[in-house]
Amino acid sequence: MMQLLYLASIMPNDTKLEPLVAQMEACWSDLARFMRERRAYGASRLDIAAELSHAQLQALHILVAEDCRVCDLAGRLGLAESTTTRLVDRLEAEGLVARAPSSEDRRAVVVALTLDGRATAKRLRAGRRELLRQMLAGLSSNESRQFVRLFTRVTESLSADERPAGTTEDVR
């Protein structure tokens, strides 16, 4: 949301876009409410603590792919290392992650999903994919493809705006 406000503040006021911006804005609150309700419903339905924050959910998603040092996880989450340490502490208390010495550098500590963490991440992904199926189900096949293509372009554009000047590396 803050990104969109930032983009709106730096973009020229294009009168051609204004009707579309107004239409999107009218749907934005409804979409946000729907996503919050589905997230809360999905979390409780999956026996996952409803208190998991967005950052904790992102951390689980990242850790599915690979174990990370806290500093690397912080960078990928866009959080301070101290904040990420506290986030990992909470996930560890829930039994979703564990810390272990790195196999490459015994001085470093990596964070890895536990079996419960991996199962939780798998259930969360299944729930997210079901929600996405429901979102696309109301569209025709061509509309679905177009929506995904445009959503991808918007995401790439916003991701490019987040990168520090002079970098070309994808930070997702």
C-alpha positions as a LaTeX table, in Angstrom:
\begin{tabular}{lrrr}
\hline
Residue & $x$ (\AA) & $y$ (\AA) & $z$ (\AA) \\
\hline
Met1 & 0.00 & 0.00 & 0.00 \\
Met2 & 2.79 & 2.42 & 0.91 \\
Gln3 & 4.47 & 1.63 & $-2.40$ \\
Leu4 & 1.34 & 2.58 & $-4.30$ \\
Leu5 & 1.05 & 5.83 & $-2.36$ \\
Tyr6 & 4.72 & 6.55 & $-3.08$ \\
Leu7 & 4.27 & 5.78 & $-6.79$ \\
Ala8 & 1.19 & 7.98 & $-6.92$ \\
Ser9 & 3.15 & 10.85 & $-5.37$ \\
Ile10 & 5.99 & 10.70 & $-7.92$ \\
Met11 & 3.95 & 9.91 & $-11.04$ \\
Pro12 & 2.62 & 12.77 & $-13.11$ \\
Asn13 & $-1.11$ & 13.26 & $-12.86$ \\
Asp14 & $-2.17$ & 11.51 & $-16.06$ \\
Thr15 & $-5.79$ & 12.45 & $-16.69$ \\
Lys16 & $-6.24$ & 9.35 & $-18.88$ \\
Leu17 & $-5.42$ & 7.14 & $-15.89$ \\
Glu18 & $-7.63$ & 8.93 & $-13.36$ \\
Pro19 & $-10.87$ & 7.03 & $-14.17$ \\
Leu20 & $-8.99$ & 3.71 & $-13.92$ \\
Val21 & $-7.28$ & 4.76 & $-10.68$ \\
Ala22 & $-10.67$ & 5.70 & $-9.23$ \\
Gln23 & $-12.15$ & 2.37 & $-10.30$ \\
Met24 & $-9.24$ & 0.44 & $-8.75$ \\
Glu25 & $-9.46$ & 2.50 & $-5.58$ \\
Ala26 & $-13.16$ & 1.65 & $-5.25$ \\
Cys27 & $-12.32$ & $-2.07$ & $-5.33$ \\
Trp28 & $-9.13$ & $-1.84$ & $-3.25$ \\
Ser29 & $-10.76$ & $-1.82$ & 0.20 \\
Asp30 & $-13.05$ & $-4.69$ & $-0.72$ \\
Leu31 & $-10.13$ & $-6.72$ & $-2.02$ \\
Ala32 & $-8.05$ & $-5.99$ & 1.12 \\
Arg33 & $-10.96$ & $-6.98$ & 3.37 \\
Phe34 & $-11.53$ & $-10.16$ & 1.38 \\
Met35 & $-7.84$ & $-11.10$ & 1.62 \\
Arg36 & $-7.72$ & $-10.43$ & 5.38 \\
Glu37 & $-10.82$ & $-12.53$ & 5.99 \\
Arg38 & $-9.57$ & $-15.36$ & 3.80 \\
Arg39 & $-6.17$ & $-15.26$ & 5.50 \\
Ala40 & $-7.70$ & $-15.39$ & 8.96 \\
Tyr41 & $-10.14$ & $-18.11$ & 7.92 \\
Gly42 & $-7.43$ & $-20.09$ & 6.15 \\
Ala43 & $-5.00$ & $-19.84$ & 9.06 \\
Ser44 & $-7.50$ & $-21.06$ & 11.64 \\
Arg45 & $-8.82$ & $-23.71$ & 9.27 \\
Leu46 & $-5.28$ & $-25.00$ & 8.81 \\
Asp47 & $-4.61$ & $-25.09$ & 12.58 \\
Ile48 & $-1.99$ & $-22.39$ & 12.13 \\
Ala49 & $-1.69$ & $-19.68$ & 14.75 \\
Ala50 & $-3.71$ & $-16.78$ & 13.39 \\
Glu51 & $-1.08$ & $-14.50$ & 14.93 \\
Leu52 & 1.45 & $-15.26$ & 12.18 \\
Ser53 & 2.37 & $-11.92$ & 10.69 \\
His54 & 2.82 & $-11.22$ & 7.02 \\
Ala55 & 6.60 & $-11.16$ & 7.56 \\
Gln56 & 6.50 & $-14.54$ & 9.31 \\
Leu57 & 4.49 & $-15.99$ & 6.42 \\
Gln58 & 7.04 & $-14.55$ & 3.98 \\
Ala59 & 9.88 & $-16.05$ & 6.01 \\
Leu60 & 8.28 & $-19.49$ & 5.84 \\
His61 & 7.87 & $-19.07$ & 2.09 \\
Ile62 & 11.55 & $-18.14$ & 1.69 \\
Leu63 & 12.75 & $-20.98$ & 3.92 \\
Val64 & 10.87 & $-23.58$ & 1.87 \\
Ala65 & 13.37 & $-23.00$ & $-0.92$ \\
Glu66 & 16.53 & $-22.84$ & 1.19 \\
Asp67 & 17.94 & $-22.49$ & 4.67 \\
Cys68 & 19.22 & $-18.95$ & 5.34 \\
Arg69 & 21.46 & $-17.09$ & 7.71 \\
Val70 & 19.48 & $-14.49$ & 9.66 \\
Cys71 & 21.24 & $-11.65$ & 7.84 \\
Asp72 & 20.32 & $-13.14$ & 4.45 \\
Leu73 & 16.74 & $-13.72$ & 5.53 \\
Ala74 & 16.59 & $-10.11$ & 6.77 \\
Gly75 & 17.75 & $-8.88$ & 3.37 \\
Arg76 & 15.17 & $-10.94$ & 1.52 \\
Leu77 & 12.41 & $-9.78$ & 3.85 \\
Gly78 & 13.54 & $-6.16$ & 3.72 \\
Leu79 & 13.80 & $-6.03$ & 7.52 \\
Ala80 & 16.52 & $-5.08$ & 9.97 \\
Glu81 & 18.57 & $-8.00$ & 11.23 \\
Ser82 & 17.43 & $-7.40$ & 14.82 \\
Thr83 & 13.78 & $-7.47$ & 13.72 \\
Thr84 & 14.39 & $-10.67$ & 11.80 \\
Thr85 & 16.07 & $-12.23$ & 14.82 \\
Arg86 & 12.93 & $-11.56$ & 16.87 \\
Leu87 & 10.77 & $-12.91$ & 14.03 \\
Val88 & 12.87 & $-16.11$ & 13.97 \\
Asp89 & 12.61 & $-16.33$ & 17.77 \\
Arg90 & 8.81 & $-16.34$ & 17.50 \\
Leu91 & 8.80 & $-18.91$ & 14.68 \\
Glu92 & 11.19 & $-21.06$ & 16.70 \\
Ala93 & 8.90 & $-20.82$ & 19.75 \\
Glu94 & 6.05 & $-22.05$ & 17.54 \\
Gly95 & 8.20 & $-25.02$ & 16.49 \\
Leu96 & 8.23 & $-23.93$ & 12.83 \\
Val97 & 11.96 & $-23.20$ & 12.46 \\
Ala98 & 15.22 & $-24.22$ & 14.11 \\
Arg99 & 18.65 & $-22.66$ & 14.18 \\
Ala100 & 21.70 & $-24.78$ & 13.36 \\
Pro101 & 25.38 & $-24.22$ & 12.59 \\
Ser102 & 26.08 & $-23.70$ & 8.91 \\
Ser103 & 27.67 & $-26.67$ & 7.18 \\
Glu104 & 29.90 & $-24.27$ & 5.20 \\
Asp105 & 30.95 & $-21.96$ & 8.03 \\
Arg106 & 30.66 & $-23.29$ & 11.57 \\
Arg107 & 30.70 & $-19.71$ & 12.91 \\
Ala108 & 27.49 & $-18.90$ & 11.03 \\
Val109 & 24.02 & $-19.95$ & 12.10 \\
Val110 & 21.33 & $-20.84$ & 9.61 \\
Val111 & 17.58 & $-20.93$ & 10.04 \\
Ala112 & 15.76 & $-23.94$ & 8.64 \\
Leu113 & 12.19 & $-25.14$ & 8.63 \\
Thr114 & 11.35 & $-27.96$ & 11.00 \\
Leu115 & 9.15 & $-30.82$ & 9.82 \\
Asp116 & 6.17 & $-28.96$ & 11.32 \\
Gly117 & 7.33 & $-25.78$ & 9.60 \\
Arg118 & 7.61 & $-27.53$ & 6.26 \\
Ala119 & 4.14 & $-29.09$ & 6.67 \\
Thr120 & 2.71 & $-25.70$ & 7.68 \\
Ala121 & 4.29 & $-23.99$ & 4.67 \\
Lys122 & 2.89 & $-26.72$ & 2.42 \\
Arg123 & $-0.63$ & $-26.23$ & 3.82 \\
Leu124 & $-0.31$ & $-22.45$ & 3.50 \\
Arg125 & 0.75 & $-22.79$ & $-0.12$ \\
Ala126 & $-2.18$ & $-25.10$ & $-0.84$ \\
Gly127 & $-4.54$ & $-22.58$ & 0.75 \\
Arg128 & $-3.01$ & $-19.70$ & $-1.22$ \\
Arg129 & $-3.28$ & $-21.65$ & $-4.48$ \\
Glu130 & $-6.94$ & $-22.44$ & $-3.74$ \\
Leu131 & $-7.61$ & $-18.75$ & $-3.16$ \\
Leu132 & $-5.91$ & $-17.91$ & $-6.46$ \\
Arg133 & $-8.00$ & $-20.58$ & $-8.21$ \\
Gln134 & $-11.13$ & $-18.94$ & $-6.81$ \\
Met135 & $-9.96$ & $-15.54$ & $-7.99$ \\
Leu136 & $-9.35$ & $-16.80$ & $-11.52$ \\
Ala137 & $-12.50$ & $-18.95$ & $-11.65$ \\
Gly138 & $-14.70$ & $-15.90$ & $-12.18$ \\
Leu139 & $-12.81$ & $-14.99$ & $-15.34$ \\
Ser140 & $-12.82$ & $-16.50$ & $-18.80$ \\
Ser141 & $-9.76$ & $-18.43$ & $-19.92$ \\
Asn142 & $-8.52$ & $-15.45$ & $-21.95$ \\
Glu143 & $-9.22$ & $-13.02$ & $-19.09$ \\
Ser144 & $-7.34$ & $-15.28$ & $-16.67$ \\
Arg145 & $-4.27$ & $-15.36$ & $-18.90$ \\
Gln146 & $-4.44$ & $-11.60$ & $-19.42$ \\
Phe147 & $-4.90$ & $-10.97$ & $-15.68$ \\
Val148 & $-1.88$ & $-13.10$ & $-14.78$ \\
Arg149 & 0.22 & $-11.47$ & $-17.50$ \\
Leu150 & $-0.71$ & $-7.97$ & $-16.30$ \\
Phe151 & $-0.28$ & $-8.89$ & $-12.63$ \\
Thr152 & 3.20 & $-10.17$ & $-13.48$ \\
Arg153 & 4.06 & $-6.91$ & $-15.27$ \\
Val154 & 2.85 & $-4.81$ & $-12.33$ \\
Thr155 & 4.83 & $-6.95$ & $-9.88$ \\
Glu156 & 7.98 & $-6.70$ & $-12.01$ \\
Ser157 & 7.55 & $-2.95$ & $-12.30$ \\
Leu158 & 7.12 & $-2.51$ & $-8.54$ \\
Ser159 & 10.06 & $-4.84$ & $-7.85$ \\
Ala160 & 12.27 & $-2.87$ & $-10.22$ \\
Asp161 & 11.36 & 0.34 & $-8.37$ \\
Glu162 & 12.50 & $-1.24$ & $-5.07$ \\
Arg163 & 16.01 & $-2.10$ & $-6.30$ \\
Pro164 & 18.82 & 0.28 & $-5.39$ \\
Ala165 & 20.06 & 2.35 & $-8.29$ \\
Gly166 & 22.58 & 0.57 & $-10.47$ \\
Thr167 & 21.48 & $-2.99$ & $-9.62$ \\
Thr168 & 19.95 & $-5.37$ & $-12.09$ \\
Glu169 & 19.67 & $-8.40$ & $-9.85$ \\
Asp170 & 16.18 & $-9.68$ & $-9.08$ \\
Val171 & 15.76 & $-9.35$ & $-5.32$ \\
Arg172 & 12.60 & $-11.42$ & $-4.93$ \\
\hline
\end{tabular}
